[in-house]
Amino acid sequence: MRKISRGRSENDEPLSAGRVEYLEQARQRVRTRRIRRTAVLLVLLTAVVLFATGVVGSSVTMAKDFIDTARIALLPGSGWPQQTGVSEVTQVEPLTGSFVELGKESCVVYSRSGKKLNSIQSGYARPALAAGRNRFVLYNRSGNELRVESRTQNLYTKQMENSIFLCAVADNGNLAVVTEDISAMAKLLVYNANMEEVLRWSMSSNDGTPLRMAFSPDSRKLAAAAVTASGGQMMTNLYLINLASGDPVSIANQSGVPQWLGWTSASTLLAVYDTRVVLYNAGGGERAAYEFAGNTLKDVSVDAAGNIALLLGSGQLHQAVLLDKNLNVQFSGSVASANAIVRAGSLFYLLSDSGVECCTVSGERQWSQTLAAKPQALLADAKELLLFSGNTAQVLEPPQE
């Protein structure tokens, strides 16, 4: 019996480089079509489940978030670097699987794999943004308009009655807006994920005007640090608002101006003022505090675990102070001149005019890197360092020894 050979015969010619490239491109097109079909099936399945269970109203928002997440995961980008088109970066905020970057003239959203998801030309004179887990609000601090955006599209555009001072977004999509109030000092409004008003508070001069706001991790409470004048000095009234009851409760009164406000757990609230850092119990009362001892606060960074990095200045000298989530001092020492500091677990990064320096929590220098353009922002997490400079976003790799 003749043996059948299934291998390539000796007379077969090897594939040319062009033929190999053509076949690889064809395979890639097939894989892309399969990914797109999978994404479409996931979207359709989500819609069927929502309508079959009768859960449509607020779950439409959840469905949009799910669709965005599926799209980001199944349709990855080409990687880094990317020309984002934002040359003067004013804010960079992380979102799930992505980030939003704001400049003076434009706002863009990219996935963490380098795919552009959204681009907004608002024309706002003084644009600012606040971000939650899956959406953000872009608003005009010199006007009345705000835009609520998902990672891929506009969800709502709203004209407020008066000028907007401040906004905050919860992880579940709740939105808090502070506006001017002709009959009072300021007005605080809270909307749910479907832009239905759930709370309204006209704040008097004694109540103050909120300069910082933060939703609790479960999105059920809102903390607001409102500034007022008393006895010739600036004072901050710190309020906690339970959205279910709507009643604001004063939990602290502190001299100075709030520079940062956020929740480090479901029961603790961190406030950074211009002279000190305070950790509060959500029920009221200080749990811990750290004083700046006459130094000027230059920058502050708080990582996802609640660890803190402070950049302090006194004349030409700069000092880095690292605190854990309970405000225990981990490191305090002089550092080179810097414009910003970023905390990421056991490391911190200093951004100067010419480059980036990485140090450990004990202050030991790990590496430094000189850059062609001034670094404007840095997103640091366990996976990678994403650096923003010029109009480019790129992965920052530690230099080889």
Residue pairs with C-beta under 8 A, 6 or more apart in sequence:
15 23
35 74
35 75
36 74
36 75
38 74
39 70
39 71
39 74
39 75
42 66
42 67
42 70
42 74
43 67
43 70
46 63
46 66
46 67
47 63
50 56
50 59
50 60
50 63
57 194
58 192
58 193
58 194
60 194
61 155
61 173
61 193
61 194
64 150
64 153
64 155
65 134
65 135
65 150
68 117
68 134
68 150
68 151
68 152
69 96
69 97
69 134
71 117
71 152
72 97
72 98
72 111
72 113
72 115
72 117
72 151
73 97
75 115
76 111
76 113
76 114
76 115
77 110
77 111
77 113
77 114
77 115
77 116
78 113
78 114
78 115
79 113
79 114
80 114
80 386
80 393
80 394
80 395
81 392
81 393
81 394
81 395
82 110
82 114
82 116
82 392
82 393
82 394
83 391
83 392
84 101
84 108
84 110
84 116
84 388
84 391
84 392
84 393
85 106
85 108
85 119
85 391
86 101
86 102
86 103
86 106
86 107
86 108
86 388
86 391
87 103
87 390
87 391
88 103
88 104
88 105
88 376
89 101
89 102
89 103
89 376
89 377
89 388
90 102
90 103
90 104
90 127
90 128
91 100
91 101
91 102
91 128
91 129
91 377
92 99
92 100
92 101
92 102
92 377
92 379
92 388
93 99
93 100
93 129
93 130
93 131
93 136
94 131
94 379
94 381
95 109
95 131
95 133
95 134
95 135
95 136
95 151
96 133
96 134
96 151
97 111
97 112
97 151
98 109
98 110
98 111
98 112
98 117
98 151
99 109
99 110
99 112
99 379
99 386
100 107
100 108
100 109
100 118
100 129
100 131
100 136
100 149
101 107
101 108
101 109
101 110
101 377
101 388
101 393
102 127
102 128
102 129
102 138
104 127
105 121
106 119
106 120
106 121
107 119
107 120
107 121
107 122
107 127
107 129
107 138
108 116
108 118
108 119
108 120
109 116
109 117
109 118
109 119
109 149
109 151
109 152
110 116
110 117
110 393
111 117
112 383
112 384
112 386
117 151
117 152
118 149
118 150
118 151
118 152
118 153
120 138
120 147
120 149
120 154
122 138
122 140
122 147
124 138
124 139
124 140
124 141
124 142
124 143
124 145
125 140
125 142
125 143
126 140
126 141
126 142
127 138
127 139
127 140
127 141
128 138
128 139
128 140
128 141
128 167
129 136
129 137
129 138
129 139
129 167
130 136
130 137
130 139
130 167
130 168
130 169
131 137
131 169
132 169
132 170
132 171
132 172
132 173
132 215
133 171
134 150
134 151
134 171
134 173
135 148
135 149
135 150
135 151
135 155
135 169
135 173
136 148
136 149
136 169
137 146
137 147
137 148
137 149
137 167
137 169
137 175
138 146
138 147
138 149
139 145
139 146
139 147
139 164
139 167
139 177
140 146
140 164
141 163
141 164
141 165
142 163
143 163
143 164
144 159
144 160
144 161
144 162
144 163
144 164
144 179
145 157
145 158
145 159
145 160
145 164
146 157
146 158
146 160
146 164
146 167
146 177
147 154
147 156
147 157
147 158
148 154
148 155
148 156
148 157
148 158
148 175
148 195
149 155
156 195
158 195
160 177
160 179
161 179
162 179
162 180
162 181
162 182
162 187
163 179
163 180
164 177
164 178
164 179
165 178
165 179
165 180
165 186
165 209
165 210
166 177
166 178
166 210
166 211
166 212
166 213
167 175
167 176
167 177
167 178
167 213
168 175
168 176
168 213
168 214
168 215
168 222
169 175
169 176
169 215
170 176
170 215
170 219
170 222
171 215
171 217
171 219
172 193
172 219
173 192
173 193
174 190
174 191
174 192
174 193
174 198
174 215
174 219
174 243
175 190
175 191
175 195
176 188
176 189
176 190
176 191
176 213
176 215
176 222
176 224
177 188
177 189
177 190
177 191
178 186
178 187
178 188
178 189
178 209
178 210
178 213
179 186
179 187
179 189
180 186
180 187
181 187
181 202
181 203
183 202
184 202
184 203
184 204
184 205
185 203
185 204
185 205
185 207
185 208
185 209
185 228
186 202
186 203
186 207
186 208
186 209
186 210
186 226
187 200
187 201
187 202
187 203
188 199
188 200
188 201
188 203
188 210
188 224
189 197
189 199
189 200
189 201
190 197
190 198
190 199
190 200
190 222
190 241
190 243
191 197
191 198
192 198
198 243
198 246
199 241
199 243
199 246
201 241
201 246
201 248
203 209
203 210
203 226
205 228
206 228
207 226
207 228
207 237
207 239
208 226
208 227
208 228
208 235
208 236
208 237
209 226
209 227
209 228
210 224
210 225
210 226
210 227
211 225
211 226
211 227
211 236
211 257
211 258
212 224
212 225
212 258
212 259
212 260
212 261
212 271
213 222
213 223
213 224
213 225
213 261
214 222
214 223
214 261
214 262
214 263
214 269
215 221
215 222
215 223
215 263
216 222
216 223
216 263
216 266
216 282
217 263
217 265
217 266
218 266
220 242
220 243
220 244
221 240
221 241
221 242
221 243
221 282
222 240
222 241
222 243
223 238
223 239
223 240
223 241
223 261
223 263
223 269
224 238
224 239
224 241
224 248
225 236
225 237
225 238
225 239
225 258
225 261
225 271
226 236
226 237
226 238
226 239
227 234
227 235
227 236
227 237
227 257
227 258
228 234
228 235
228 236
228 237
229 235
233 255
234 255
234 256
234 257
235 253
235 254
235 255
235 256
236 252
236 253
236 254
236 255
236 256
236 257
236 258
236 271
236 273
237 250
237 252
237 253
238 250
238 251
238 252
238 253
238 254
238 269
238 271
238 280
239 248
239 249
239 250
239 251
240 248
240 249
240 251
240 269
240 282
241 247
241 248
241 249
242 249
249 284
251 269
251 280
251 281
251 282
251 283
251 284
251 285
252 271
252 278
252 280
252 284
252 286
254 271
254 273
254 278
255 273
255 275
256 273
256 274
256 275
256 276
257 273
257 274
258 271
258 272
258 273
259 272
259 273
259 274
259 297
259 300
260 270
260 271
260 272
260 300
260 302
261 269
261 270
261 271
261 272
262 269
262 270
262 302
263 269
263 270
264 270
264 279
264 302
264 306
264 325
265 306
265 325
266 282
267 281
267 282
267 283
268 279
268 280
268 281
268 282
268 287
268 306
268 325
269 279
269 280
269 281
269 282
270 277
270 278
270 279
270 280
270 302
270 306
270 308
271 277
271 278
271 280
272 297
272 300
272 308
272 310
274 296
274 297
275 291
275 292
275 297
276 289
276 290
276 291
276 292
277 289
277 290
277 308
277 310
277 323
277 327
278 286
278 288
278 289
279 286
279 287
279 288
279 289
279 326
279 327
280 286
280 287
281 287
287 326
288 326
288 327
289 327
290 321
290 323
290 327
290 329
292 310
292 312
294 314
295 312
295 313
295 314
295 319
296 312
296 313
296 314
297 310
297 311
297 312
298 311
298 312
298 313
298 318
298 338
298 339
298 341
299 310
299 311
299 338
299 339
299 340
299 341
300 308
300 309
300 310
300 311
300 341
301 308
301 309
301 340
301 341
301 342
301 343
301 348
302 308
302 309
302 343
303 343
303 344
303 345
303 380
304 381
305 325
305 345
306 324
306 325
307 322
307 323
307 324
307 325
307 343
307 345
308 322
308 323
308 324
308 325
308 327
308 343
309 320
309 321
309 322
309 323
309 341
309 342
309 343
309 348
310 320
310 321
310 322
310 323
310 341
311 318
311 319
311 320
311 335
311 338
311 340
311 341
311 350
312 318
312 319
312 320
312 321
313 319
316 337
317 334
318 334
318 335
318 336
318 337
318 338
319 332
319 333
319 334
319 335
320 331
320 332
320 333
320 334
320 335
320 341
320 348
320 350
320 359
320 363
321 329
321 331
321 332
322 329
322 330
322 331
322 332
322 343
322 348
322 361
323 329
323 330
324 330
330 361
330 362
331 361
331 362
331 363
333 363
335 350
335 357
335 359
336 350
336 352
336 357
337 352
338 350
338 351
338 352
338 357
339 351
339 352
339 353
340 350
340 351
340 377
340 378
341 348
341 349
341 350
341 351
342 348
342 349
342 351
342 378
342 380
343 380
344 380
344 381
344 382
345 382
346 360
346 361
347 358
347 359
347 360
347 361
347 366
347 380
348 358
348 359
348 361
349 356
349 357
349 358
349 359
349 378
349 380
349 385
350 356
350 357
350 359
351 375
351 376
351 377
351 378
352 375
353 374
354 370
354 371
354 374
355 368
355 369
355 370
355 371
355 375
356 368
356 369
356 371
356 375
356 378
356 387
356 396
357 365
357 367
357 368
357 369
358 365
358 366
358 367
358 368
358 398
359 365
359 366
360 366
366 398
367 398
367 399
369 396
369 398
369 399
371 387
371 389
372 389
372 390
373 389
373 390
373 392
374 389
375 387
375 388
375 389
376 388
376 389
377 387
377 388
378 385
378 386
378 387
378 388
378 396
379 385
379 386
379 388
380 386
384 395
384 396
385 395
385 396
385 397
386 393
386 394
386 395
386 396
387 393
387 394
387 395
387 396
